[in-house]
Amino acid sequence: MRTDCGCGCGGTSARPSAFVRPRFFAGQLLTEDDLGLLVDYMTGKSRLHNRSMFGPGVVCGLEVGCDPCGGGKVVVHPGHALDCTGNDIVLNCKEQVDVQALVRELRVSSLGVDCGDPCDDDGRRRYGLFVRYEELSVEPVAPYATEEPCPSPGCVPSRIREGFRFVVKCDDGEDHRHNPGTRLLARLGDPRKYSPVRDRSRRFEFYADAILYATLGSSRTFKFDATEAKQYKDSLEWLRKSGEGTPDPLAAPEITEHVRALAGAIARFDTHDTDGQKKLLSDYSVLDSVSAARTELERACGRLTGVDAKKAWPDPLLRSIAGAVVTETQARVVPDGGDRSAPIEARLVAQGTPMNQALKVEFCSDLSQIREWLLGRLERTSALADCSLRAAIAQINVPHLLPPPEPGSDQRLEIAESQQIGEAAARLIIAVRRFVTDAACSTLNPPCSCCTDTDVLLAHLELDDCDVVRICSATREQVLPGGSQYGEWLPKLYRLRELAERLCCQPVPEFKAPSLPGNEPVPGKHYDDSLLRRWPQTGDLAAMLRLLLRPAPGETPPKALHDQVYTTPSEVTDSLHELAALRTQVTELTAALEGLRAQLGSAQAQVTEVREQLPERLGSRLEQLEGAEEPESAKPARRTRSTRTPKSGEST
């Protein structure tokens, strides 16, 4: 059995690379390697079954109770447990555990020194009592003489006794139970980054087809039927009764919704020419009040202008749509006959999805954000089942980011630019759905546990001074049918399989641009009254996500993975700043030294040149000066020592 590959997490090598068992034949010379290989094979297979089929935890027994004599001791009753590497831990007899001694041992091993009596600490402390698997070599025997060049000296143990020991650690034992939502969050990343992508993708679901319908047939009329007539009538009557003055922020969303509905019906009516409008007037008598409806829309939009948008629309995504409803209604629908100079904007209003310049800038930013998030998650995902997803995302042509529009800008939407936004939005919606579906379906395959801590928790202990005052064994891990990897799945497994059959193994969705009918009016995207509401998550995928991420009563909540941020201590940063300042000073001194060296070299060159020229110019004069006698007046006066005897009181 080779164990040259570990779990990759710093723990013990729990999964061997291959199992090898001996093969016996007649006439074979058996050695200790053959017999040892057989033992290793059987032991390894047994541990593999324990680890993969059952998981770590207590199988039975091992109840922890108070010692009859009290004090800092507890009693552990017989039982059976499995650690995370598959070792069996068996207590055949009742064991008395000295918790006080284990606490002292913990302090010595953690700090490296004996910190005194642990009973001196004030207050209550909490620890976890664990049991650890151990092996002990016993029953030494003297080996027979062999032909080995270096035989083992003395006796050699002939047996390995499987045992255990009790340890006390801080009350933070690792929970080996696996919640499927943990793996899903590992694929989706930080929920704070996934939630904006999900919401922006949901907003694009309202706009993608509407933008494409608006750009594919910019000169075609929209279909107007009884549904639009009823929408027109109901919203007009409601707005007439809505009151006067600036509405309360809580009432503004409902007013905005009726403005959107009425503006959409009138904008559809405006796409028809004169003959078409006459026919609609004859078919639907409610349209006789179109001029009055425009006036009512102008009054309602004026009332909404003074509303505090942040209070009325806490969600910034909905706030942007509400702002586009008001500005586009005033610009495209209120004028008599509609705004023919901006056909794309008017056709978007007709479908109940108005888009102004500010919203267009947001859409370009959202598309770039969604694409970057998808590519980033794919770079961090190793087990991807949708093999063509990465190439599909890379081929999506996302428009460039745009600066915010200036106030009062009259810039119009262009067909090519709007079509690019619509196609990119439609393709990214599919890409997000494909990625999330792949992530959700992959959670149905539980991973193998990574073993970094082989201790098995038996109970949580609460100590007062050195006396055990309370024992809690209810929260320890228990071995369940199917192992702890499946234990949390049992209440939801059948529902997940039902959803997986309808969701996970279906054909990959593809982008299909909407097609226009022959010469008939364009159906467009019908009015959806949920655009300005909280967007509910519906469908099989949303049901699977809720089932995976919402813990049932008593279920272990999924663990979200956050990007780890390392903070440098202030002492280190101060030292680094001082080191940087010293380096700067050394650099400056080095530069000054190089300058001095350059000046010294120049001076040496000048001195050499003077020495070479000196004999030619002053040679004769130097010889004359050197041969002349020094005059008497130039000689210095010679001082003589006085021989006068000092008087009394004078210093010598």
N, C-alpha and C positions, 0 to 999 in steps of 0.2 A: 504494500500500500504506500504510494508516494504522496507526500504532503508538501509538495514544493510550491503550492499556490494557496494563499490565504484568502481571507474574506475581503481584503482591500481596505479595511478600516482600522488597522492597527491592532486588531485582536488576534486570537490564536487561529491557527490554520484549521478551520472547522470542516472544510470540504476538500477531501483529497483529490488530486488530479486524476487518479485512476486507482482501482482496486486490483490487486494482484494476489492470487492464491497459489499455493504450491501444487504441483502435479506429480503424483507418485507413480513409480513403475518398478517392476521386479528388477532386483539387482542394483537398485539405487543406493548410493551412499548418503545417508541422512546426516545433516549437520545441524548445529544450533540455529543457523540461518533459516533452514527449511521449516523447522518447528516454530521458530519465532515468527516467521512470515504467516504461518497458519493461525497463530494466536492473534497477530495484528489484524489479519483479514476478518476473523470472526468478531473481534472487538470493534473494529471500525464499522462493520455493517450494522452491528447492534446499536452503536451510537448514532449512526446516520438515521436509522429508523426512529429512534427516540427523538432526535432533534427535528426531523422533518415532519413526522406524522403526529407528534404530540406537543412538542415545544417545551420550553422551560416552565417550571412551576411545581407546586405541590400536587402529588398524585392522590395521596390519602394520608390521614393522620398528621403527625408533627404538630399537634396542638401545643401551644405555649401557655403555661399556667403559672400561678403564683407558687412560690416555694412555701411549704407548710411552716417553716421557721421564719419566714419574712426576710427582711433585709434586702441586700442587693443581689439576690439570686432568683432565678426562675427555673421552671422544670419544663423540659421538652419531652413530649410523649413519643412513642415509637411511630414510625411512618416511612413514607417513600416519597422522594422528590427527584426531579430531573433538572440538571443545569442546562445552560444554553448550548453546550457542546455535546449533549447527549449522554453524559455520565449519570449512572444511577447512584443516588445517595440514599442509603438505607440505615435507619435506626431501629435496631431490634429491641433495645431496652430503653427504659426511661433514663434521661440524662439530666443531671443538675448542672446548671450553667451559672458561673459566677460573673455576673454582669459588671460588677465593680472592677474586677481584675481585667476584663476585656476593655473597659473604658480607659483604664490606665495604660494598657497595651496600645490602644489606639493613639493616645496622646504621645506616647514615647515614639511610636513608629512614624507619626505624622510630623512631629517637630524635631525629632532626633535627640531630645533630651528629656529627662524626667522632670516634669513641671509640678511635682508635688502631689499631694493627695487630691484626687478629683472630688472628694467629698467637701473640700473647702469652698467650692464654688457655690454662690448663693443662687437661689431660684431653681426652677424646674428646667430640665433639659430633655430633649427627645432624641432617641437613637433608633436605628433599625437593627434587629437581630437577624443575622444571616447564617446559613450553613454552607460550607465550602467543601467540595470534593477534594480528597487527597489520596495519594498512593504512597505506600511505605514498603520498601524492600526488606524482607524478613527471611528467617531460617537459613542462615549461611551454612554452606557445606564446603569441604575441601575438594577441589576438582582433581580428577585423575591426571596423571602425566600425559601430555600430548606432545606432538611434534612442532607445536607453535614456537617460533623463535623467542617470543616474549610472553611466556605464560603469566596468568594472573597470579600475583603473590597472595598468599594467605587464603582465607575462605571467601566464597562468593555467595551472595544471597540467591536462594533458589525459588523464592516465592515473592509475589507482589500482592500485598494486602490492600484492598480498597477500603478507604476510611473517610473520615470527615473531620472537620473542626468548625467550631462556632466563632464567628467574628462579629464585632459591633462596629457599625459605620454610621455616618450622618444619615438622617432620615430622608434620603433622596434616592432610593433605589430605582434603577432603570425599569421602565415598564416595557416588557417585550411584546405586549399585545399590539396587533397591527390593525389600524382602522383604514379602510380603503380610501377614505378621504385624504389621508396623509399622502398617499402616493399621487392622488389627483392634484393636490396643492403643490407637490414637488414638480409636476409637469407644468402647471399653470403659473407658478411663481407666486410672488407676493400678491395677496388679494387686493392690496391698495393700488397695485398697478394693473391688475386684470380687470377690476371693476370699471374703471374709465373706458377701457377698450370694449368691454361688453356693452356698456351703455351707448357709446358712440356708434358701435356696430348696429345696435338696435335702432338708433335714430336714422341711420342710413337705410334701414329696411323700409322706412316710410318714403324716402326721397329717391332711391336709386331708379326704380321704374318710372316714377313721375318725371324725373329729369330726362330720361331717355325718350319718353313719349313726347315731351315738350320740344326736344331737339330733332327727332326723326321727321315729324310732320309739322314744321313751324308755320305752314300756311293752311293746314287742314283744320276743319271745324271739329269741336268736341261734341260727343253725343249728349243730348239733353232729353231726359225721359221723365216719367212720373216720379222717380226717386228724387231727382233734382228739384222738381216742382214742389214736392212735399217739404224738402229741406229748405227751400226758399220761403215757403209760407210759414212754417213753424218758427224759423229764426227771426223773420221779420216781425211777427206778432210778439215774440218774446222781447225783442229789443225795444219795441214801442212801449212795453210795460216795465222796462228795467229802471225807470226813474231818471232823475237829473243830477247834475253835479258830479264831482269826482267820486267814484265808487270806493268802497272799503277794499283794502288789498285782498281780503278773503273772498270777495265777490267778483274781483277782476277776472279770474280765470274763466268763470262761466260766461261773462260778457264777451271775452276774447274768443271763446269757442263758438258762440253764435255769430260773431263778426266773421270768423273764418268760414263758417258754413254758408252764410248769406253771400259773402264776397265770392266764394267758389261757384255758387249757382249763377250769380250775375256774370262772372267772368266767362263761364261756359256760354251763356247767352250772347256775350259780346263777340265770341269767335265766329258767329254766323254773320253772313252778309245781310243786306236789307231784306231780300226775299226770304231768306231763312228765318230771320227774326219775325217777319210777318206771319210765317207759317207757325212758329212757336207761339206767337200771341193768339193765334186762332185755336191752337190745340190746348193751350193752358191759359185760362183766363186770369190766373193769379199774377201773371207777368205784366198785366196792365199797369201795375204800380211800380215799375222798375225805377222811374225817376224818383218817386218818393222813397224807395228803398235805398237809393244812392244817398239821398239826404240823411236818412236814418243812419247809414253807415258812417257818414261824415261826423254826425253828432256823437255816435258811440266811440269812434276813434279819438275825437277830441276829449271825451271824458277819460279814456284810458291813458292819454298822454300825461296826465298829472298824477298817476298812480305810482307809488313806490314799488319799482319792479322787483327789488330784492325781497321785499316782504310778500309780494304776490306770487313770485316764482323763486323759491329758495334754490331750486335746481338750476344751475346756469345753462344746462342744455335746453331745458324748456323755456327759460327766459329769453334765449336767443330766438327761438321759434316765435314766441309771443311778440317780440319786437318786430320781427319780419312780417307778422300778420298785420300789425297796425300800419307800418310804413308802406307796405306794398298795397294794402287796401286803399289807403289815401292816394297813392300815386297811380294805381292801375284801374281801380273800379269806381271810385268816387266821381272822376270826370265823366261827363255825359258821353256815352258811346264807348267808353273804355280808352285805354292808352294804346294806340296802334303803333307807337314808336318803339315799344319794348315788347315784342311778341313773346319772347322766352319767359320773361317775368310774368306776363299776363296768363300764359298757359300753365305756369306753375301754380298761380293763384287759383285757376280754374279746377285744379286737381286737389286743392286743399293743402298744398305744400308750398307756401310762399318762400322765396329765397331772395334776400337783398344782398348787397355787397358785403356787409359785415358777416352774414351767415356763410357766404361763399368763402371768405377768408378762413372762417372756422373750419369749414369742410376740408379745405386744402390741408390745414394743419392736422385735422383728425385723421385724414387718410395717411399722411406720412407717419403719424404716431402709431396707428394700427399696424402698418406694414413693418415698421421698425420693431414693434413688440413681437410680432410673429417671427421675424427673422432672428431676433434675440433668443426667443424661447426654443426655436429649432436648433440653434447652436448649442443650447444646454441640454437637449434631449437626445439621448443615445438610442433608446428603443422606440423608433418611429415606425408605425405600421403603414402609414400612408406615404409610400415611397416617392410619389410624384408631387407631393405638396410643396416641397422646397422650390422646385423648378417653376411651379405655377405661381408662387408668390413673387419670385424674382422677375417674372415676365410682366407683372402688373405695372402699368405706366401711371405713376402717381404724379399729379400736377405739382408744380413748384410752389413753395410757400410764398404767400403774398403779404405785403404790408397792410396794416389796418387802413380802411378808407378814411379820407378826410371828411369832416362834417360838411353836409350839403353837396356831396359828390353826386353827379348825375351819370356816372359810368354805367353802361349797359352790359348785360350778359351776352357773351359771344357763343355762337353755336358750337364751335369746335372745343372751346374751353369747357362749356357745360357738358358736352357729350363725354369728354375725358373724365370729368368728375363723376358722371353717372356710371360709366363703365368701370372705373376703378372702384367705386363704392360697391357695385354689384359683385365684382370679383372678390373683393376683400371680405364681404359678408359671407360668401361661400367658403373662403379660405379659413376664416375664424371658426366657422361651424365645423369644417373638416378637422381642424386642429383640436378643438375642444371635444369633438366626438371621439377622435382617436385617443385623446388623453383619458376620457371617461371609460372607454371600452378596455383600455389597458389595465385599469385598476382591478378588473375581474380576475387577473392573474396575480395572486399574492406573491411578494418577493420572499426569498430566503432571508432569515434573520441573520444579522451580523453580530457575532459574539465578541464583545469587549469586556464583559464582566460576568464571570461564571458563578458568582455567589447567588444563592436563592434566598429570597426574603421569607422569613418565617413570621415575624410579628414586628409591630411598632411598639417601642417601650417608652414610657414616660417616667423619668427619675426625679425624685425630690431628695437633694443631697445624694446619698448613695443608696437610697431605698427605691425599689421599683414600685410605683404607685398605680400604674395602669398598663395593661397589655391589650393591644388591638391586632387581631389576626384576620379581620374581615376583608381587608383590602389587598391582601397578597394575591399573587397569581396562582390560578388553579389550572391544571391540565384538563382541557375539554376535548370532547370528540372532534377529531379533525385538527387538533392542535390549536395553540393560541393564535396562529395566523388566521384561522377561520372562526374562532370563537365569537368574535364580534359581528360576524356576517350572518349568523344563523337566523336572526329575525327578519333580515332583509334579503337573503340570498335568492329566494324564489322570485320576488318582485324584480330584482336586478336582472335575473336571467330572462324574464318575460320582456323587459325593456330592451335587453341586449339583442334578442331575436329580431326585434323590429327596427333596431337602430344600428347595431355595430357592423353587421355583415351585409349591408346594402351597397348598391353601386355608388361610386363617387359622384356627387352632384357636379354639374357643369354649368357654366354661364351660358345663357341663351338670351340674346337681345330680343326685346319685344318686337313683334311683327305687326304691321299696320294692315288693316283690311283694304280691299280694292278701292272703291270710290265712296265707301260709306264713311260716316263720321268716325273719328278716332274714339274708342271707348275710354282711353286714358285710365288713370288710377282713380278709383272712386273715393269719395270722401270717407275718411276714417275718423270716427269721433274719439279714438284713443290716442291721437297724436299728442295732445296737450295734457294727458294724464300720466300717472305713474305707469310705466310700461311693464305689464306683467310678463313673467317668464313662463311660457306655456310650451307644450309639446313633450315628446318623449325624452329629448335631451335635457330639458329643464327638470323634468321629473327625476331623471337619473342623478343629476347634480344635487338636487335637494335631498334625495335618498342617501347620497354618499356623504354630503357635507353637514347635514343636520343630524346631530347625535340623538338617538332615542334615549328615553329615560334610563339612566344607569350605564350608558355607553361611553366609551372613552372618546373624548372630542378629538377631531383630526388636528394634527400639529402643523401649523403654517411655518414655512421656511422663509426667513427674512435674510436679506443681505447683511453679512456680518461686517460691522464697522469697528476698526481697531483705533483706539484712542491712545495717543502717546502721553505718558505722565509728564506733568509740568517740569519735574526735575530734569528729565531727559531733554525736553525742548529747550530749557534754559542752558543746559550744557552745550547743546548743539548750536545755539545762538552765540555763546562765548567762543566755541571752536571756530565758527564761521568768521567772527571778528578777528581772532588771532590769525586765521589763514589770510584774511585781507591785509593785516599788518605785515605778515611775512612776505606777501606778494609785493607790497609797496617797498619794503626794505630791500628785497631782491632787485627790484627795478632801480632803486637808488644806487645800490652796489655796482650794478652793471654800468650805470652812468659814470661813477667814479673810476671804474676800471677803464672805460673808454677815454676819459680825460687823462688818466695816468699814462696810458699808451701814447696819447698825443704828445704829452710833455716829454716822455722818454724819446720820442722821435725827434722833437725839437732839440733836446740836449745832445743827441747823437750828431745831428746836423751841425750844431755850433762847434762841437769838438772837432769835427772834420774840417771846418773852415778856420778854426783858431790858429793853427800854425802858419797858414798862408798870410794872414793879416797882421798878427801881433807877434809873430815869432821873433823877429829882430828886437822888438821892444822888450819882450820878456827876457831875452838873453842879457840886454843892457841892464835891466833892473836887477837881475839875479847877480850880475858881476859887480855892481856898484857897492861901496862901503856905506854903512849906515851912519849918518851924521850924528854929532854929539847931542844936538838939540832934540833929535828925534828919539834919543834913548830915554827911557823912563827913569824917574828919580828913584834912587835906591834908598830904602828906609833902613835906618840903623837903630839898634836897640839902645835905649837910654840907660846910663849907669848911675843916675842920680838916686840917692837914698831917699825913700819917701819919708815925709814928716809924720809926726804922730797924728793919727786919725785919718790919714790918707790910705787909700786902698792901693795895693800893689798891682 
